[in-house]
Amino acid sequence: MKTYEKVLIGAGTSVVLGIYGATRYFFNVAFERKTLEKFPRLGKDTPWESDLEAGREWIRSHAVPIGTINSFDGLKLSGYYIEAPNAKRTIVMCHGWRGCWERDLAGISKWFYKNGCNMLLIDQRAHGFSQGKYTTFGLYERLDCVSWCNWLNKMYHPERIYLYGVSMGAATVLMASGTDGLPFNVSGIIADSGFTSPYEIIAHTGWNMAKIPEHPFMDMLNIMARKKIGIGLKAFSVDDAMKNNITPILLIHGKDDSFVPYSMSVENYNASNQDTSLLLIDGAGHCLSYYADRKNYTKTVREFFKKIEKDDKINTPNLRVIG
C-alpha cells in the first residue's frame, strides 16, 4: 500500500471516529438521565421570573405524592395529585425534556385549580423520582401517559380526563392520542410548544445549536438509539398519531420560540384529522405563552373546555377504535 493511500485511510478513519465521538456525546446529553439536570431553568432572566417563582411555590404547596405505577417496561413512575374543589375534570400534566412538573407546569396550574380541574402531575421517565436511564422524547412516554390515564380511572374514576403537556410533554400527549389503550373518557388534549417527532426535533436542534448536518449524524444517532434505548427515532411521530386520533386538540405555541419552532405546531395542526385549534402567541419564548398573554391563553383554554363539555356527553368505549 502506497503512503498516500495509508494517509487517506487514516484520515477517513479519523473522520468516522470523530463523527462517532460527537454523536455519542450528543446522545449522552440528549438522552441519558445523568445529564438531564444540568440545564438552565425555564424562564430564567425573563420578565416573568417572579411570576414563575410564585407559581412554583403554589404548586409545591398543593401537590400530594400518590406513589408510583409500573411502566410497560418495568419502571417505577412517580406522580403527584392536586384535588380542586367542585372539580369538573381531571388533567394529566406532562412536563418537558430536562424539566419537572413544579417548574414547567407551575404557571397554568393555579388557574386550572380555580377553574374546576383536578391535576395529576407526573415525573416523566428518567426525571424526578421516576426510574429510567434514558428519556425518549415521547416514544415511550406516550405509553406511560396511557398507563397514568388507566391508573387514574381505576383510582379516582373521573368523568372526564384531559391531557396537557409542554415541549416534550406536549409531543407526549399528542402521540398518546393515537396510542392503543387510551381510555374512552379522555375528552381533550392541550399541547403547548410541542414538536412533530423525536427525529425532527433532534435534527433541528443539532443544526440550530451546533450546525451539525442531518447526515450522517442522525443516521448514526438513530442506530445508537435503537441499540441503547430499544427504539428508533422514526418509530412514531405526531403525524402517525393523528391518523388514529379521535380526540379534540388545542395547540398553543409562542412565535418567539427559539428551541422548538412554532412551525412544528403548524405542522401538527395540518396533520390533524380531528377538531383542532391553534393559538400562536406573539412575543412568547419556549413554554412561556401563558406568561406572555395569559388573558388570551386562559380564554382559549376555557372555550376549549366549554366546546367539548357543552352537551355533557362522554364518548362511549366502542367509539374509540385505535389501531
Salt bridges, closest charged atoms under 4 A:
GLU32 OE1 - LYS34 NZ 3.55
GLU49 OE2 - ARG41 NH1 3.39
GLU49 OE2 - ARG56 NH1 3.44
ASP51 OD2 - ARG294 NH2 3.26
GLU53 OE1 - ARG56 NH1 2.80
GLU53 OE2 - ARG60 NH2 3.30
ASP73 OD1 - ARG125 NH2 2.94
GLU102 OE1 - ARG60 NH1 3.07
ASP104 OD1 - ARG103 NE 2.91
ASP144 OD2 - ARG125 NE 2.74
GLU214 OE2 - HIS215 NE2 3.59
ASP219 OD2 - HIS215 ND1 2.73
ASP240 OD1 - LYS243 NZ 3.87
ASP257 OD2 - HIS253 NE2 3.00
ASP257 OD2 - HIS286 ND1 2.68
ASP275 OD2 - LYS307 NZ 3.08
ASP282 OD1 - LYS255 NZ 3.54
GLU309 OE2 - ARG89 NE 2.82
